Amino acid sequence: MQTNLSPEFKGTADGQAAEAILRKCVHCGFCTATCPTYQLLGDELDGPRGRIYRMKQVL
């Protein structure tokens, strides 16, 4: 999935921090086993990968 920051965020400190965080995830799923939200609800969209996917859609 290709994502691009909105022009108003690109080049800002917050935008650069968001880029760095979002680009680190390789969607391997190892974090799912320790995610309390995923363990409670059992829904992939409520786990870390689902959250990152939604953040990328917003950005």
N, C-alpha and C positions, 0 to 999 in steps of 0.2 A: 504494500500500500504506500503510495507516494503522498507525502504531506508537505505543505508549505505554510509557514507562518503568515498571518495577515500582515499587510504592509505596516500597520500602525505598531505592531509588536517587533517586527524584524529590526535588529540593530539595538534594541533596548536591553538593559541588563536582565529584565524578567524574561524577555523573549529568548535570549541566549541561554539562560538557565533552563527554560522549558525545552529548547532544542536538545541540549545535552542530556537531560533526563530521558526524554522520549526516544532518543537514538540509541541509548544503552540497552534497551530491552530487545532481546532477540526472540521473544515469545516461546521460550523453551518449556515453560510451565512448572519449573522447579519451585517457584515461589508459591504456587497454589496450595501445596501441602501445608504451609505454615500460615496461610491467610485466614484470619478468624472470620471474616465476612463470607468467604467462599465455604468454609467449613460449616458455618451456621445455615446458610441459604442453599448451598449446593448449585448455584447458578454461575456459569462461566462468565457471564456479563458483570457479575458482582465481584469477581476476582480481579487480581492485578492485571491480567491480560485484557480483560474486558474494559477495565477503567482506562488503560492506556489506549486501547482502540478508540474509545469514545473521546478521549482528550485529543487524539490525532484528528478525529473528524471535526472537532470544534476549531482546532487551530488551522 
